[in-house]
């Protein structure tokens, strides 16, 4: 494995550390995510997830929520998938 070193001011280091922490990443994970492009499959999956969640949020805000428990929903989906 190769090592990459860069010189940073203490302020730059703290800023990178803080931004990474806010995203729940290590400094290494954050920097690699910033400098290496993600695959198109990852972008497509992320876009699909964002669209799904946006739709669900809009439905919830419009009052379209289920009265079922999580267990009831799970059982319903499980029984549909085992047919």
Secondary structure, 3 states (H helix, E strand, C coil): CCCCCCCCCHHHHHHHHHHHHHCCCCHHHHHHHHHCCCCHHHHHHHHHHHHHHHHHHHHHHCCCCCCCCHHHHHHHHHHHHCC
